[in-house]
Amino acid sequence: MTEPILPRIRPEIAALPPYRQGKQAGANAFKLSSNENPFEPLPSVLEALTHTTPINRYPDATAGALRARLGEKFGVDADAVHVASGSVSILHQLVLGTSSVGDEVIYAWRSFEAYPSLPLVAGATGIQVPLAPGARHDLDAMADAVTDRTRVIIVCTPNNPTGPIVTSAEFAAFVERVPQDVLIILDEAYAEFVTAPDAVDGLAERVFEKHPNVVVLRTFSKAFGLAGLRVGYAIGHPRVLDAARTTGIPLSVTSAAERAAIASLDAEAELRERVSVIVERRTRLIAGLRAQGWDVPDSQANFVWLPSGERTDEVAAAFDAADLIVRPFSGDGIRISVGEEESLDKVLAVAAAQVRA
């Protein structure tokens, strides 16, 4: 059979593997591969979803009601808030708005697996800076990597998939070293799970006011449990966010997502109680794994990192055989989301068998 002649695709795009989502779980398995919230939405949030705008009508392209609510919550004008279909969408938008051929985008590695695709799709070059001991960002090395071609630096805290945070003092010193015309994206997708008192908090510290080149990202997918609705937000200087608004796909945030996000903000106190349960489970999981001999970093997110190295695929297969769907990164380690209470003992049992193998 003759192969058809297909349109020409950019070679670097053709060579780029598609984003790999965490593996789905069967009916009897625990899905611990995607950092999802194990709790279903609160009844008040589900109630809001039953009163959405009819689906034959377009949503508000600006997500104006949610932007106004977030602006009120964080003490900024609505123009200083941008809402999109997940914080990863805003990452794409900001890189597209700032970077092109010959430009550079700096990020730590290993970090969020979508980061390498961001500069590549924009035609720019990604600069990976290895993590420091303890699986933490090496901000000094990242600052040293800045050149006159640097357009964006992404700082992920807590770092996905390893879990450690960047401290407030570290971030403050880092920002002072970065030229003011370089965009710093502070990706805080897991901020609500942080309990470390010295962690940077981009919104509470209002770093975007003192440093207009800093944009802070948050999401409703993790702590708020709206991963299936896809809604995230950024807070920063309005003219910087205009670049994201310009490069974003119009009408990508549905009315249902906007209403659910607002309802979640209304119920934030209840949701925070659920977060505290996940944090307590995380603490027990880390302690249990360390007691077995695993060198687990200090995760401040809703997942833990198992540094299984060259045995990663083998260890991940053992979890899979026990109906525990985890997220392996071949040759490096395994990310295990903090899930249902019933999953904890099973995770520890499999991990114990593998550390002795």
C-alpha positions in Angstrom: 0.0 0.0 0.0 1.4 3.4 -1.0 1.9 5.8 1.8 0.0 9.1 1.4 1.8 12.4 1.0 1.3 14.3 4.2 1.7 18.0 5.0 5.2 19.0 6.1 5.6 19.1 9.9 8.4 21.0 11.6 11.1 18.4 12.4 11.4 19.4 16.0 7.7 19.1 16.5 7.6 15.7 14.8 10.4 14.5 17.1 8.7 15.8 20.2 6.8 13.1 22.1 3.2 14.1 23.0 2.4 15.0 26.6 2.1 11.7 28.5 -0.8 11.8 30.9 -0.7 9.7 34.1 -2.0 6.1 33.3 -5.7 5.5 33.9 -6.7 3.1 36.6 -9.1 0.1 36.4 -12.2 -0.2 38.5 -10.3 -2.0 41.4 -7.1 0.0 41.2 -6.0 3.2 43.0 -5.0 5.9 40.5 -2.0 7.6 42.0 -0.4 8.8 38.8 -1.9 12.3 38.1 -1.8 14.2 41.4 -5.5 14.5 41.5 -7.5 15.2 44.6 -9.0 12.0 45.9 -12.1 13.8 47.2 -15.0 14.5 44.9 -16.3 18.1 44.7 -18.3 19.5 47.6 -22.1 19.3 47.3 -22.2 23.1 47.0 -19.9 22.9 44.0 -21.9 20.2 42.4 -25.0 22.3 42.9 -23.4 25.2 41.1 -22.7 22.9 38.2 -26.4 22.2 37.8 -27.1 25.9 37.2 -24.6 26.6 34.4 -25.2 28.7 31.4 -26.9 26.6 28.7 -24.3 24.8 26.6 -25.7 26.2 23.4 -24.3 29.6 24.4 -20.6 30.6 24.4 -19.0 31.3 27.8 -17.7 34.7 28.8 -14.4 34.9 26.9 -12.8 36.9 29.7 -14.1 34.7 32.6 -15.0 38.1 34.0 -16.9 37.0 37.1 -14.1 34.7 38.3 -11.4 37.3 37.5 -13.3 39.8 39.6 -13.7 37.3 42.5 -10.0 36.4 42.4 -9.1 40.1 42.2 -11.1 40.8 45.3 -9.6 37.8 47.1 -6.0 38.9 46.4 -6.4 42.6 46.4 -5.7 43.4 42.7 -7.6 44.8 39.8 -9.4 42.3 37.5 -6.9 43.2 34.8 -4.1 41.8 36.9 -5.8 38.4 36.8 -5.8 36.0 33.8 -7.9 32.8 33.7 -7.4 30.0 31.2 -8.0 26.2 30.9 -5.5 25.1 33.4 -2.3 26.8 34.5 -0.3 24.8 31.9 -2.3 26.8 29.2 -1.1 30.0 30.7 2.5 28.7 30.6 2.1 28.0 26.9 0.6 31.5 26.4 3.3 33.4 28.2 6.1 31.5 26.4 4.5 32.1 23.1 4.0 35.8 23.9 7.7 36.3 24.9 9.9 33.8 23.1 10.8 32.9 19.5 13.7 31.6 17.4 17.0 32.4 19.1 15.5 33.0 22.5 16.0 30.9 25.6 13.7 29.6 28.3 15.3 28.3 31.5 13.8 25.7 33.8 15.0 23.2 36.4 15.2 19.5 35.5 13.7 17.3 36.5 10.6 19.3 36.8 7.1 19.4 35.2 7.3 17.3 32.1 5.4 19.8 30.0 8.2 22.4 30.4 10.5 21.1 27.5 7.7 21.4 25.0 7.0 25.1 25.8 10.1 26.7 24.2 10.2 24.1 21.4 6.7 24.9 20.2 7.5 28.6 20.3 10.7 28.0 18.3 12.9 28.9 21.2 15.6 26.9 23.0 15.0 25.2 26.4 17.8 25.4 28.9 17.6 22.7 31.6 19.4 23.3 34.9 19.9 20.2 37.0 18.3 20.0 40.4 20.5 20.5 43.5 20.9 17.9 46.2 17.7 17.1 47.9 15.8 17.3 44.5 15.5 21.1 45.0 15.8 24.0 42.5 19.4 25.3 42.1 18.4 29.0 41.8 22.0 30.2 41.8 22.8 27.9 38.8 19.6 29.1 37.1 20.6 32.7 37.6 24.1 31.9 36.3 22.4 30.4 33.1 20.8 33.7 32.1 22.2 35.3 28.9 21.1 38.1 26.7 18.9 35.6 24.9 16.9 34.6 28.0 13.3 35.6 27.8 11.6 33.3 30.5 12.6 31.5 33.6 10.2 29.0 35.2 10.4 28.2 38.9 8.1 25.4 40.1 7.5 25.3 43.8 6.7 22.8 45.2 8.6 21.1 42.4 6.7 18.5 40.3 7.6 15.6 40.5 10.1 15.7 43.4 8.1 17.9 45.9 10.5 20.3 47.6 9.8 24.0 47.8 11.8 27.2 47.1 12.1 29.4 50.2 11.0 33.0 50.4 14.6 34.1 51.0 15.9 32.0 48.1 13.4 33.4 45.7 13.9 37.0 46.8 17.7 36.7 46.2 17.1 35.0 42.9 14.8 37.7 41.6 17.3 40.4 42.4 19.9 38.6 40.2 17.6 38.3 37.2 17.3 41.2 34.7 14.1 43.1 35.0 13.2 42.4 31.3 13.2 38.6 31.8 9.9 37.1 32.7 9.9 34.9 35.8 7.0 32.5 36.0 6.4 31.3 39.6 4.5 28.1 39.1 2.6 27.4 42.4 0.2 24.7 41.2 0.5 22.9 44.6 0.7 25.9 46.9 -2.3 25.0 49.0 -0.6 21.8 50.2 2.5 23.7 51.5 3.1 23.7 55.3 6.8 24.8 55.4 6.9 28.2 57.1 9.8 29.4 55.0 8.3 28.6 51.6 7.8 31.4 49.1 4.2 32.4 48.6 4.0 34.6 45.5 0.5 35.9 46.2 0.8 36.4 50.0 4.1 38.2 49.5 2.8 40.1 46.5 6.1 39.5 44.6 4.4 40.6 41.4 4.1 44.2 42.7 7.7 44.7 43.7 8.9 42.8 40.6 6.6 43.4 37.6 8.5 40.7 35.7 7.1 38.0 38.0 3.8 36.3 37.2 2.3 33.8 39.7 0.4 30.8 38.5 -2.2 28.8 40.5 -4.8 26.2 39.6 -8.2 24.8 40.7 -7.2 21.4 39.5 -5.3 20.1 42.6 -6.4 21.3 46.0 -9.8 22.4 44.8 -10.5 19.1 43.0 -11.6 20.5 39.6 -9.0 18.8 37.4 -11.7 17.6 35.0 -13.0 21.1 34.4 -9.6 22.7 33.6 -9.4 26.1 35.1 -6.2 27.9 36.3 -5.2 31.5 36.8 -2.3 33.9 36.8 -1.7 37.1 38.7 0.8 39.7 37.5 1.2 43.0 35.7 -1.7 43.6 33.3 0.6 44.4 30.4 2.5 41.1 30.9 -0.8 39.2 31.2 -2.0 40.8 27.9 0.6 38.6 26.2 -1.1 35.6 27.5 -4.6 36.9 26.7 -3.4 37.6 23.1 -1.9 34.2 22.5 -4.6 32.1 24.2 -7.3 30.2 22.5 -10.5 32.3 22.8 -13.4 30.8 24.8 -11.4 28.0 26.3 -12.8 28.4 29.9 -16.3 27.0 30.0 -19.1 28.5 32.0 -19.3 25.3 34.1 -15.6 25.7 35.0 -16.0 29.3 35.9 -19.1 28.7 38.1 -17.4 25.7 39.8 -14.3 27.7 40.5 -16.4 30.5 42.1 -18.4 28.0 44.2 -15.1 26.4 45.3 -13.9 29.8 46.5 -17.1 30.2 48.4 -16.4 26.8 50.1 -12.7 27.3 50.6 -12.8 26.7 54.3 -14.3 23.2 53.8 -11.9 22.5 51.0 -8.9 23.5 53.2 -10.1 20.9 55.7 -9.8 18.3 53.0 -6.3 19.6 52.1 -5.3 19.1 55.7 -6.3 15.4 55.5 -4.1 15.0 52.4 -1.2 16.7 54.1 -1.5 14.4 57.1 -1.5 11.4 54.8 1.5 12.8 53.0 3.4 13.1 56.3 2.6 9.4 57.2 3.6 8.2 53.7 6.9 10.0 53.7 7.7 8.8 57.2 6.8 5.2 56.3 8.9 5.2 53.1 11.9 6.8 54.9 11.7 4.2 57.6 12.0 1.5 54.9 15.3 3.1 53.7 14.0 5.1 50.7 15.7 8.6 50.3 12.4 10.5 49.9 12.7 14.3 49.4 10.7 16.7 51.6 7.6 16.9 49.5 5.3 19.9 50.2 2.8 18.9 47.5 0.1 16.1 47.3 2.6 13.5 46.0 5.9 11.9 47.0 9.0 11.1 45.0 10.6 7.6 45.1 14.1 7.9 43.7 14.2 4.4 42.2 16.9 5.3 39.5 17.7 2.5 37.1 15.1 0.2 38.7 12.3 2.6 38.0 10.5 0.5 35.4 10.8 -2.6 37.5 9.5 -1.0 40.7 6.7 0.7 38.8 5.6 -2.7 37.5 5.4 -4.0 41.0 3.1 -1.2 42.0 1.0 -1.8 38.8 0.7 -5.5 39.7 -0.7 -4.5 43.1 -3.4 -2.2 41.4 -1.5 0.9 42.3 -1.2 3.1 39.3 1.8 5.4 39.8 3.8 7.7 37.5 7.2 6.4 36.5 10.0 8.5 35.0 12.3 5.8 33.5 15.8 5.8 34.8 15.0 8.5 37.4 12.2 7.9 39.8 8.5 7.4 40.6 5.9 10.0 41.6 3.2 8.7 43.8 0.1 10.8 44.4 -1.4 10.9 47.9 -4.7 9.3 47.4 -7.4 7.5 49.4 -6.6 6.4 52.9 -7.0 2.7 51.9 -4.1 3.1 49.4 -1.4 4.1 51.9 -0.8 0.7 53.4 -0.7 -0.9 50.0 1.8 1.7 48.7 4.0 1.0 51.8 3.8 -2.7 51.4 4.9 -2.7 47.8 7.6 -0.1 48.5 8.9 -2.3 51.4 9.2 -5.3 49.1 11.0 -3.4 46.5 13.5 -1.7 48.8 14.6 -5.1 49.9 14.7 -6.6 46.4 
